[in-house]
Amino acid sequence: MKCSIFPAALLVCAMNTQVFASGSADPADASSSRGASEAKYEVRARGISLRLGKSGAIVDMRIGDSEAAWPVTGETSLEGFQTEGEVEVTTAGPGDALVFSSRQKDMRGHTCVVNERFTPDKGRIRWDVVITSADAVWTTPVSFGLRCATPEGRLIWTAWGSPDFSGAQLAPELAALVQAGKASVSGAWSDPLVPTGFLNRRWHYGNVAQSCPVGDDYVALPLVTLLAPASDTGLSLVVAPDEVLLGMELEVGATGLVQYTRANHRFGGGKTVAFTSFLVPHEASWRGGLRFLTECYPGYFEAHNPRVHQLGGCGAYSICESPVDVAKFKKMAFGFNWKLSDDFPYMGMFIPPVKDVDEKWTRSGDEKAPPEKGPTTSCRQMNDYANYMKQNGFSVLDYFNVTEFGKNMYGRPATARADDPALWKDPVAYLKYKLPHAVFDPGIQTCYNALITDPGDPEYLSFMLEQAERHIRLIPASDGICIDRTDWLRLYNPSADDGVSMVNGKPARSLFRSWADLMARLGPLMHQADKVIFSNLMTMRLELGKELDGIYTEFGNNGNALNASALLGTRKPVVAWTYNATLRQPDPDAFMQRHLHLGAFPTAPYPHNNHCINPEPTADQLYLDYGTLLDAMRGKKWVLSPRCVETTTPGVKVNLFEVPGGYALPITFGGKAASATVILRNLPDLERLRCEVLHPGATKASALATTPKDGSLSLEVPLQRGCAMLRLRNP
């Protein structure tokens, strides 16, 4: 189901809704900065009603069947702007939407018209803010959100790495250092699916720090959820991911504040800027808002090439092209090797313009090659390796990068002429003559001493598509690509103009928009050729994954990055970076069980892995012990039905995934418990599901009797090492 998104001048109607002026004037629980402290209007949809003041501020709301008001207010504000004159209130369409129109002005003399529309829309209320200004271009932060007058009675949840680290699982020696103030717990894993009370925190939407996705200051999905457990009601504020998203922050305050602030949007010039969000009622569970987002915007969550679920499994990042122990790696649930970035002659020139598949070129050479691999390669050699892997049930994804170009680019003159047939061999000359506008900041250095490039530059965008076309044509046995270094997408190019961004008082081009332009063409190109696209999604934002089939996060050893990747990949394969040392943080079973809990695959101990896990006896045995449990998750898609799974056993964690042929249910962190009680609800054919249980180290599954009763299924599941994986098969 795709939500209806309408232009500013149009209206989408919904059935069984009402919009009317209220005859009463109840006081708001918190005053609005626009002075709307009394309810004058009401907007109703199935399961939710809003009462609004004369200026359009939310005074309170009702959720579910209860007549008791949720003491929640809300409004939109432009920083530095004040309303001039009266706010005009109109209904748009036959009683379906309420529109508040105001003229606003700031101290600098900038003016605009703000139209705020509340539209009942299929069991939720759509909240549109449309800003128009005829002035010269300007920018200001725009905030919108809610304030709860009784935060002590409610919980919050969002797609965080973790709200804080008070519940992080720490190795004893690390816990002692933290307690002594000698170490930080940032990056330790804690369960992201646990709501918390209101606290004072601010998160970026997507990590924007140069330190990549290893901090705790970002959320990966544009939603925040309020929960009232006592009444089993919840409300999610969800930002539409299919509009222009630039800088955005989420702020939560212990006094009940929940507020988004958008930045760097360009107003003026007669253009209209529209922002859309939704107020979504649901049960008191984190699943409610995420369910709406996945159902309303499936194109942002579903893999475009469903074949990706066949190759999704434990990954590798290896230079190795030698035969491997196939049976062993199949027992480890191994899926694919993201081929290490050493086959190209230099960054950006992944498949040179060779005359045929046998023409060789010199590899980048910065990586130490195993004995059987020489300093050169060719398309035939790369394809032969991919073909070997495919014949043995594995896959190869080749390296790709759209934000970096060259090698040792500093202080080198261009040696080739523009008309030289071998121009491609000189990255300095190639950039100078073929891609003169691709580099936007020559002062930033990166791996290989390459330069940062803007994939939105038309010539560079075409160059990237040409690389993809060569890959499809010359390496047919490869299953696709994995795109590295999306951390640079957080930047703005001051020498270009995307028509929507404004930074430091000047128009600019957001590399978020550059990525969107490139992927809108690269995605269909690869998918039509039956290839898949993974990415090392180092900047974690939902819309950046729209054309991706899977995620391979280089920072999966970091708890925040693992959690954020898992939430982005609720319906796609997710593979997490792993080091040998990571297995002991805090212990090997906890390492594996957090991946099971989140439906993520760790990196396997594959020969010659680069800066990640390598084979060793204890690592190999751990993967063999948990291989059947990991394999049971292949093709996983999170089940988000209301109250679909829960456990009554203290300390135990459960999650539920739909997989081909049924469901996979990981039961984790049981400690020394001999068993756990698990309850299933709201699943099709629940009473007919056949159940078997897998344990770490066990060689085969064992059947588990099921006794459905009153629409639910209660299971007493034996645990080993605090863990089990249930396979629930359709009849």
Secondary structure, DSSP 8 states (H G I E B T S, - for coil): -------TT-----SS-EEEE-S---B-SS--TTS--B--EEEEETTEEEEE-TTS-EEEEEETT--S-B-EEEEEEETTEEEEEEEEEEEETTTTEEEEEEEEEETT--EEEEEEEEEE-SSSEEEEEEEE--SS-B---EEEEEEES-GGG-EEEEEES-S-STT----HHHHHHHHTTSS--TT----TT--EE---EEEEES--STT-TTSSSEEEEEEEEEEEGGGTEEEEEEE-TTS---EEEEEE-TTSEEEEEEESB-B-TT-EEEEEEEEEEE-SSTHHHHHHHHHH-GGGTS-SSTTHHHH-SEEE-B---S---HHHHHHTTEEEEE--TTSSSBBTBSS---SSTT--EE----S---TT--SEE-HHHHHHHHHHHHHTT-EEEEEEESSEEBSS-TT----S-TT-TTGGG-HHHHHHHH-TTSBS-TT---GGG-EEB-TTSHHHHHHHHHHHHHHHHH-TTS-EEEEE-GGGGG-EETT---SSEEETTEEEEEHHHHHHHHHHHHHHHHHHTT-EEEE--SS--GGGGTT-SEEEETTTTSHHHHHHHHHHTTTS-EEE---TGGGGSS-HHHHHHHHHHHT-EEB---TTBSSS----HHHHHHHHHHHHHHHTTTT-EE--STT-EEE-STT-EE--EEETTEEEEEEE--TT-SEEEEEEES-TTGGG-EEEEE-TT-SS-EEE---EETTEEEEEEE-BTTBEEEEEE--
